Structures are given as C-alpha cells and as structure tokens.
C-alpha cells in the first residue's frame, strides 16, 4: 500500500476541545498558531505545495523505517546468538540493557545538540554508527563483541531517531502534526514488525552470525538518503544565544512530567516483551522464525491501531486512550505466563500491540504541543531518557527475577506496574489546560 494512502486526514472540528482531559489533537491548531505568532517562527512548508509536503514526509518516513529495521532485528539476533553461545538469562539481560544505558545518560545532551546544530549531521552519524555496530559480531565473533555492538547500537539509534521525531511534527503546518506523527509511527510499526521477522528467518537460513550482515545492509539506504539530501530534516527554530537552560525546567512542568512518566511505563511493557519473549519462546521450544513472527505481530497490531487513530480520537481523548493502553497491556501480561501455544501467544502479542501501539503518536503530539519550539529536540531527549531508563532497568531487574522465580513472576510484576501507571494517569491526565 502506498504511504500516501496511510496519511490520516485531520479530524473535522479539530479546534474544539474535548473537555476535562483535553487532548493535543483537539486544540493543536489554535495553540500552534498562537505560539508561532508569538515566536515569529513559520512552519517550514507553509509556502510549499501539498505534493512537496507529502513527498518530503514519505522520504523521511522511508528513511526512518529502513534505518530502524536493523536496530529492531538486532534485538532478536543478539538474544538468540548469546543463548547459542551458552549465555544465561542474566547475561542476555545485560546485553539488552546496553542498548539503553548510554542513551539514558546522553539523550538530553543529544537533544540539546540537535537543537543547537540542526538535525542533519546527528541523524547521518547515527545511522552510520548503527551500520558499523551490526557488522562487528560477524567480524569478531563472541560475547565480548556483543557488548560493544549493543552499546554502539543504542547511541547510534538515539542520534538517528531524535532529529526525526523532533522535526516531523512541524512539516506542513500545525494542522498536519497529528497526521505526521501517526504516519511516522506507522513507519516505526512496519520496522518493528519486519525487523524481528527478518532476523528470525535469517537465523534459520544463514545462522546466528551471518544474520548481522543482513541487518547491516538495511542501513545503506538511509545513509545514502541523508548524505545526499542534508536538508531533508528541516530546522524549526534555534535556541536563544547565551540562553542557559536545564532539562529540569521541562520536567517541572506537570503536563510534560506526566508525558515522560507515562512514556516510560508504556515503554517498559514493550521492552520487556522484546527482551524476555525470545527467552520464554526458546524455553517452550518455539523456532526462531516463530519467535520473530510473534514479536512482529506486536508491531503489526500497533500499525493497525495507529492507522485508526484519527477516527478513534473523535470519540475518546488522548488521555483516555493512554489509560486504556496501560490497562490493556496489563491484561495481556496477566494471561501471558499461562499460555504456551504459539498461535495463542501471537494473539496475546497482538493484544499488547493494540494496547501500547497507540501511545507513541499520542505522546509525541502532546509533547510537540506543550514544548517550546526551540527546545523540542531536548524534550524528545528527555522522553527518550525515560524510555531508556525503563529499557535499561527492565532486562536487568526482570532477568534477575526470571532467574530466581521463573517466568510468571516476570510477567505478573510488569502487569502490576502497568496497572499502577494506568491509575496514576487516570487521576492526572496530560493535555493543554
């Protein structure tokens, strides 16, 4: 299906609030116009044609999608390669945690860097770093190389993704923001779905080592596009000269703080499934291809729910959808440890994807609305810090829990965390007041 057909149209009457827990998509145009007039900034493509805007969006999403494929597939490849080398659950947990430990420490700094120098150079550097990281395991086989590769993948992915998420919301004017983030999120869903499947099939056909060459090849296209067109990612504002800012200023804003907390909790559910399900599936005797397909079904379900967001948002606010996402994810984890059939596991994975899949475009749209334009990349970096904090803690904490108490304790603990997050968000919904 052509990407053009997947761009959701802005909802009619989008300038009207929804009352109570108002969402960003309902009032975004009015607030964005007011913010743009106050700062003297114009949307990058205000004078451009609709066809040019769509072409630009398609190319950005295609670049992001292909750059994300190898990264997502590497999680499956690293976990199963480590198990093939005789690593235990705790070692695999350390490897997966390395995807997040350096990004957790550097996300805000990288966001500030993007705000200062623009998105072009960081994004190109990031995709090159991911490509290099993916060719290290076949060149230097062994567990030690995987530690280096996972660390490089985490940093490279952060450099690649922050500029894209920080800039795409402003392309085409404020009325297109929700559609832009929905489209980008569907691109992420395709990559999240295809990456594990590509990795699983490649492992079954070429082995645990050579799969990394396949994954590394996916970085060639985004590298070429970003090197060829340095203006693909537009710059939407520059920080004030000599302005000393702190990320804690963003954290102290109640609406933004709730977005960061919610994002971290929801990301914990996604990270746990990506890390722990290959181990769980391996213990059940499920093939690498089937494990990859089940992991991919999470992203497939996320793609489906993101494509329906413009329609769903006519009935429910963003805050209500985020609360529902947390509770649906909670239910999926409650039943997961009691299911052993691969087809039923695929169904539960779809349920999880439907629950948490809608969160990213909703959170990003709210973030873009509530953050000062010249600090957008920094705000994305702070959200990514929350993501990476949970991504770092989940493998280590739940890997230890799984080793000590078994699979049910892992899944039920995460279900409890999702339920607590849902109740917190229900009491303090984010959104413009």
C-alpha positions as CSV (number, residue, x, y, z in Angstrom):
1,X,0.0,0.0,0.0
2,X,1.4,3.4,-0.9
3,X,2.4,5.5,2.1
4,X,0.3,8.4,0.7
5,X,-2.8,6.5,1.4
6,X,-1.8,6.0,5.0
7,X,-1.6,9.7,5.9
8,X,-4.6,10.3,8.2
9,X,-6.6,13.5,7.5
10,X,-7.0,16.0,10.3
11,X,-10.2,15.4,12.2
12,X,-13.1,17.8,11.4
13,X,-13.7,20.4,14.1
14,X,-10.1,19.8,15.4
15,X,-10.1,23.2,17.1
16,X,-12.7,22.3,19.6
17,X,-11.6,20.9,22.9
18,X,-12.9,17.7,24.4
19,X,-13.3,19.0,27.9
20,X,-11.8,17.6,31.1
21,X,-8.7,15.7,29.9
22,X,-8.4,17.7,26.7
23,X,-6.0,16.1,24.1
24,X,-3.5,17.8,22.0
25,X,-5.1,16.9,18.7
26,X,-8.3,18.7,19.6
27,X,-6.8,22.1,20.2
28,X,-3.4,21.9,18.5
29,X,-4.1,24.2,15.5
30,X,-5.2,27.1,17.7
31,X,-2.4,26.8,20.2
32,X,0.3,26.2,17.5
33,X,-0.8,29.3,15.5
34,X,-0.6,31.4,18.7
35,X,2.8,30.0,19.6
36,X,4.1,30.6,16.1
37,X,2.9,34.2,16.0
38,X,4.4,34.8,19.4
39,X,7.8,33.5,18.4
40,X,7.9,34.9,14.9
41,X,8.5,31.4,13.5
42,X,6.9,30.0,10.4
43,X,6.2,26.4,9.5
44,X,8.9,25.1,7.1
45,X,6.5,24.2,4.3
46,X,3.8,26.9,4.7
47,X,4.5,28.1,1.2
48,X,5.2,24.7,-0.3
49,X,2.7,22.7,-2.3
50,X,0.8,19.8,-0.8
51,X,2.6,17.4,-3.1
52,X,6.0,18.6,-2.0
53,X,5.0,18.2,1.7
54,X,3.8,14.6,1.1
55,X,7.0,13.8,-0.9
56,X,9.1,15.1,2.0
57,X,7.1,13.2,4.5
58,X,7.3,9.9,2.5
59,X,11.1,10.2,2.2
60,X,11.5,11.0,5.9
61,X,9.3,8.0,6.9
62,X,11.1,5.7,4.4
63,X,14.5,6.8,5.7
64,X,13.4,6.3,9.3
65,X,11.7,2.9,8.5
66,X,14.8,1.4,6.8
67,X,17.1,2.8,9.4
68,X,15.0,1.2,12.2
69,X,14.9,-2.3,10.6
70,X,18.4,-3.4,11.5
71,X,18.1,-2.0,15.0
72,X,14.9,-3.8,15.8
73,X,16.1,-7.0,14.2
74,X,19.3,-6.9,16.2
75,X,17.4,-7.4,19.5
76,X,16.3,-10.9,18.4
77,X,19.7,-11.6,16.8
78,X,21.7,-10.6,19.8
79,X,19.5,-12.5,22.3
80,X,19.5,-15.8,20.3
81,X,23.2,-15.5,19.4
82,X,24.1,-15.0,23.0
83,X,21.9,-18.0,24.0
84,X,23.6,-20.1,21.2
85,X,27.0,-19.2,22.8
86,X,25.8,-20.5,26.1
87,X,24.9,-17.2,27.9
88,X,22.3,-17.3,30.7
89,X,19.3,-15.1,31.2
90,X,21.2,-12.5,33.2
91,X,23.9,-12.2,30.6
92,X,21.3,-11.6,27.9
93,X,19.7,-9.1,30.2
94,X,23.0,-7.2,30.4
95,X,23.4,-7.2,26.7
96,X,19.9,-5.8,26.0
97,X,20.3,-3.3,28.8
98,X,23.4,-1.9,27.0
99,X,21.0,-0.7,24.2
100,X,19.7,1.8,26.8
101,X,22.4,2.6,29.3
102,X,24.4,5.1,27.3
103,X,21.3,6.6,25.6
104,X,19.8,7.0,29.0
105,X,22.8,9.1,30.1
106,X,23.2,11.0,26.8
107,X,19.6,11.5,25.4
108,X,19.2,15.0,26.9
109,X,22.7,16.1,25.7
110,X,22.0,14.8,22.2
111,X,18.6,16.6,22.2
112,X,20.3,19.8,23.1
113,X,23.0,19.2,20.4
114,X,20.2,18.7,17.8
115,X,18.6,21.9,18.9
116,X,21.9,23.7,18.5
117,X,23.4,22.3,15.3
118,X,20.3,21.1,13.5
119,X,19.1,17.6,12.7
120,X,21.1,16.7,9.6
121,X,24.5,15.7,11.0
122,X,23.3,13.9,14.1
123,X,20.9,11.7,12.1
124,X,23.5,10.8,9.5
125,X,26.1,10.0,12.2
126,X,23.5,7.8,13.9
127,X,22.6,5.6,11.0
128,X,26.3,5.1,10.1
129,X,27.1,4.1,13.7
130,X,24.3,1.5,13.7
131,X,25.6,0.0,10.4
132,X,29.1,-0.3,11.9
133,X,27.8,-1.8,15.1
134,X,25.9,-4.5,13.1
135,X,29.0,-5.7,11.2
136,X,31.1,-6.1,14.4
137,X,29.7,-9.6,15.5
138,X,30.5,-11.4,12.3
139,X,33.9,-9.8,12.1
140,X,34.8,-10.5,15.7
141,X,32.5,-13.4,16.9
142,X,32.0,-13.7,20.7
143,X,30.1,-12.4,23.7
144,X,32.6,-9.5,24.2
145,X,31.9,-8.1,20.8
146,X,28.2,-8.1,21.5
147,X,28.7,-5.8,24.5
148,X,30.4,-3.2,22.2
149,X,27.8,-3.7,19.4
150,X,24.8,-3.2,21.7
151,X,26.3,-0.1,23.2
152,X,27.0,1.4,19.7
153,X,23.5,0.5,18.5
154,X,21.9,2.3,21.4
155,X,23.9,5.5,20.9
156,X,23.5,5.4,17.1
157,X,19.8,4.8,17.3
158,X,19.4,7.8,19.6
159,X,21.3,10.1,17.3
160,X,19.2,8.9,14.4
161,X,15.7,9.0,15.9
162,X,15.7,12.2,18.0
163,X,16.1,14.5,14.9
164,X,13.4,12.8,13.0
165,X,10.8,12.9,15.9
166,X,11.7,16.5,16.8
167,X,11.3,17.9,13.3
168,X,8.5,15.9,11.5
169,X,5.7,17.5,13.6
170,X,6.2,20.9,12.1
171,X,6.1,19.9,8.4
172,X,3.1,21.2,6.6
173,X,1.7,23.4,9.3
174,X,0.1,22.7,12.7
175,X,-3.0,21.1,11.3
176,X,-0.8,18.2,10.0
177,X,1.0,17.5,13.2
178,X,-1.2,14.6,14.3
179,X,-1.2,13.1,10.8
180,X,2.6,13.4,10.6
181,X,3.2,11.6,13.9
182,X,0.6,9.0,13.0
183,X,2.4,8.4,9.7
184,X,5.8,8.2,11.3
185,X,4.5,5.9,14.0
186,X,3.1,3.6,11.3
187,X,6.6,3.6,9.7
188,X,8.0,2.6,13.1
189,X,5.4,-0.2,13.3
190,X,6.4,-1.6,9.9
191,X,10.1,-1.6,11.0
192,X,9.2,-3.1,14.4
193,X,7.2,-5.8,12.7
194,X,9.6,-6.6,9.8
195,X,12.9,-6.3,11.8
196,X,12.3,-9.3,14.1
197,X,10.8,-11.4,11.2
198,X,13.9,-10.7,9.0
199,X,16.2,-11.6,11.9
200,X,14.3,-14.8,12.7
201,X,14.2,-16.0,9.1
202,X,17.8,-15.1,8.5
203,X,18.9,-17.0,11.6
204,X,17.1,-20.1,10.4
205,X,18.6,-19.9,6.9
206,X,22.1,-18.4,7.4
207,X,22.8,-18.8,11.1
208,X,23.3,-16.8,14.2
209,X,26.4,-15.0,13.0
210,X,25.7,-14.2,9.3
211,X,22.3,-12.6,10.2
212,X,24.2,-9.5,11.3
213,X,25.3,-8.9,7.7
214,X,21.7,-9.0,6.6
215,X,20.7,-6.5,9.2
216,X,23.6,-4.2,8.5
217,X,22.5,-4.0,4.8
218,X,19.3,-2.2,5.9
219,X,21.4,0.9,6.9
220,X,22.6,1.5,3.3
221,X,19.5,3.3,2.0
222,X,19.0,5.8,4.9
223,X,22.8,6.5,4.9
224,X,22.6,7.4,1.2
225,X,19.4,9.5,1.5
226,X,20.7,11.5,4.5
227,X,24.1,12.0,2.9
228,X,22.5,13.1,-0.5
229,X,19.9,15.5,1.0
230,X,21.2,17.3,4.1
231,X,18.0,19.5,4.1
232,X,15.6,16.5,4.3
233,X,15.0,17.2,8.0
234,X,14.0,20.8,8.4
235,X,15.0,23.0,11.3
236,X,12.1,24.6,13.2
237,X,13.9,27.1,15.5
238,X,17.2,27.9,17.1
239,X,17.8,28.3,20.9
240,X,18.4,31.8,22.1
241,X,22.0,32.9,22.2
242,X,23.6,32.7,25.7
243,X,20.4,31.1,27.0
244,X,21.2,28.7,29.8
245,X,18.5,26.1,30.2
246,X,18.1,22.9,32.1
247,X,16.1,19.8,31.3
248,X,14.7,20.0,34.8
249,X,12.7,23.1,33.7
250,X,10.9,20.8,31.3
251,X,10.5,18.1,34.0
252,X,9.0,20.6,36.4
253,X,6.0,21.3,34.1
254,X,3.3,18.9,35.3
255,X,1.9,18.1,31.9
256,X,5.3,17.3,30.4
257,X,6.3,15.3,33.5
258,X,3.2,13.1,33.2
259,X,4.0,12.5,29.5
260,X,7.5,11.4,30.4
261,X,6.3,9.1,33.2
262,X,3.6,7.6,31.0
263,X,6.1,7.1,28.2
264,X,8.5,5.3,30.5
265,X,5.8,2.9,31.8
266,X,4.5,2.0,28.4
267,X,8.0,1.6,27.0
268,X,8.7,-0.9,29.9
269,X,5.9,-3.1,28.6
270,X,7.4,-3.1,25.1
271,X,11.0,-3.5,26.2
272,X,10.1,-6.5,28.4
273,X,8.3,-8.3,25.6
274,X,11.1,-7.7,23.1
275,X,13.8,-8.8,25.6
276,X,12.0,-11.6,27.5
277,X,9.8,-13.3,24.9
278,X,12.7,-14.7,22.9
279,X,13.9,-16.4,26.2
280,X,10.3,-17.5,27.0
281,X,9.7,-18.8,23.5
282,X,13.1,-20.6,23.4
283,X,12.2,-22.4,26.7
284,X,9.0,-23.6,25.0
285,X,10.8,-25.0,22.0
286,X,9.5,-22.4,19.6
287,X,11.6,-21.8,16.5
288,X,13.4,-18.6,15.8
289,X,11.1,-17.8,12.9
290,X,8.0,-18.2,15.0
291,X,9.5,-16.1,17.8
292,X,10.3,-13.4,15.2
293,X,6.8,-13.6,13.8
294,X,5.2,-13.3,17.3
295,X,7.4,-10.3,18.1
296,X,6.5,-8.8,14.7
297,X,2.8,-9.2,15.4
298,X,3.0,-6.6,18.2
299,X,4.2,-4.1,15.7
300,X,1.6,-5.2,13.1
301,X,-1.2,-4.6,15.7
302,X,0.4,-1.2,16.6
303,X,0.3,-0.3,12.9
304,X,-3.4,-1.1,12.7
305,X,-4.4,0.9,15.7
306,X,-2.2,3.9,14.7
307,X,-3.9,4.0,11.3
308,X,-7.3,4.2,13.0
309,X,-6.3,7.0,15.5
310,X,-8.0,9.9,13.6
311,X,-11.3,8.1,13.8
312,X,-10.9,6.9,17.4
313,X,-9.9,10.4,18.6
314,X,-13.3,11.7,17.5
315,X,-14.8,9.6,20.4
316,X,-12.1,9.5,23.1
317,X,-9.4,11.9,24.2
318,X,-5.7,11.2,24.1
319,X,-5.6,10.8,27.9
320,X,-8.5,8.2,27.8
321,X,-6.7,6.3,25.1
322,X,-3.4,6.2,27.0
323,X,-5.2,5.0,30.2
324,X,-6.9,2.2,28.1
325,X,-3.5,1.3,26.6
326,X,-2.0,0.8,30.0
327,X,-4.8,-1.4,31.2
328,X,-5.0,-3.5,28.0
329,X,-1.2,-4.1,28.3
330,X,-1.8,-5.1,31.9
331,X,-4.3,-7.7,30.9
332,X,-2.0,-9.1,28.2
333,X,0.8,-9.6,30.7
334,X,-1.6,-11.2,33.2
335,X,-2.5,-14.0,30.8
336,X,0.8,-14.4,29.1
337,X,2.6,-16.8,31.6
338,X,-0.3,-19.2,31.4
339,X,-0.3,-19.6,27.6
340,X,2.1,-22.0,25.7
341,X,0.5,-22.4,22.3
342,X,2.4,-20.3,19.6
343,X,-0.9,-19.2,18.0
344,X,-2.4,-18.0,21.3
345,X,0.9,-16.3,22.1
346,X,0.6,-14.5,18.8
347,X,-2.9,-13.4,19.7
348,X,-1.7,-12.0,23.1
349,X,1.1,-10.2,21.3
350,X,-1.5,-8.6,19.0
351,X,-3.5,-7.6,22.1
352,X,-0.3,-6.0,23.6
353,X,0.3,-4.2,20.3
354,X,-3.2,-2.8,20.2
355,X,-2.8,-1.6,23.8
356,X,0.6,0.1,23.7
357,X,0.8,0.7,20.0
358,X,-1.3,3.9,20.0
359,X,0.9,5.6,22.7
360,X,3.8,6.9,20.7
361,X,1.9,9.3,18.3
362,X,-0.3,10.5,21.1
363,X,2.6,11.2,23.4
364,X,4.7,12.9,20.6
365,X,1.8,15.1,19.5
366,X,1.2,16.2,23.1
367,X,4.9,16.8,23.6
368,X,5.2,18.9,20.4
369,X,2.2,21.0,21.5
370,X,3.4,21.6,25.1
371,X,7.1,22.2,24.5
372,X,8.7,25.5,23.4
373,X,9.6,25.1,19.8
374,X,13.3,25.9,20.2
375,X,13.6,23.1,22.9
376,X,11.7,20.3,21.1
377,X,14.7,18.0,20.5
378,X,15.7,18.5,24.1
379,X,12.2,17.5,25.2
380,X,12.3,14.4,22.9
381,X,15.6,13.6,24.5
382,X,14.1,13.8,28.0
383,X,11.3,11.4,26.8
384,X,13.9,9.1,25.4
385,X,15.7,9.2,28.7
386,X,12.5,7.9,30.3
387,X,12.3,5.2,27.6
388,X,15.9,4.2,28.0
389,X,15.7,4.2,31.8
390,X,13.0,1.6,31.7
391,X,14.7,-0.2,28.8
392,X,17.9,-0.4,30.9
393,X,16.2,-1.4,34.2
394,X,13.7,-4.0,32.7
395,X,16.3,-6.5,31.4
396,X,18.4,-6.4,34.5
397,X,15.6,-6.4,37.0
398,X,13.3,-8.9,35.3
399,X,16.2,-11.0,34.1
400,X,17.2,-11.5,37.8
401,X,13.5,-12.1,38.7
402,X,13.1,-14.6,36.0
403,X,16.3,-16.5,37.0
404,X,15.2,-16.6,40.7
405,X,11.4,-17.0,40.4
406,X,10.6,-18.1,36.8
407,X,8.6,-16.6,34.0
408,X,5.2,-16.0,35.8
409,X,6.8,-13.6,38.3
410,X,8.3,-11.5,35.4
411,X,5.1,-11.1,33.5
412,X,2.9,-10.5,36.6
413,X,5.3,-7.9,38.0
414,X,5.1,-5.9,34.8
415,X,1.3,-6.2,34.8
416,X,1.2,-4.7,38.2
417,X,3.4,-1.8,37.1
418,X,1.1,-1.1,34.1
419,X,-2.0,-1.1,36.3
420,X,-0.4,1.4,38.7
421,X,0.5,3.6,35.7
422,X,-3.0,3.5,34.4
423,X,-4.4,4.6,37.7
424,X,-1.9,7.4,38.0
425,X,-2.6,8.7,34.5
426,X,-6.4,8.5,35.2
427,X,-6.0,10.8,38.1
428,X,-3.6,13.2,36.4
429,X,-4.3,13.2,32.6
430,X,-1.8,15.3,30.5
431,X,-3.0,17.8,28.0
432,X,-3.5,21.6,27.4
433,X,-5.5,23.3,30.1
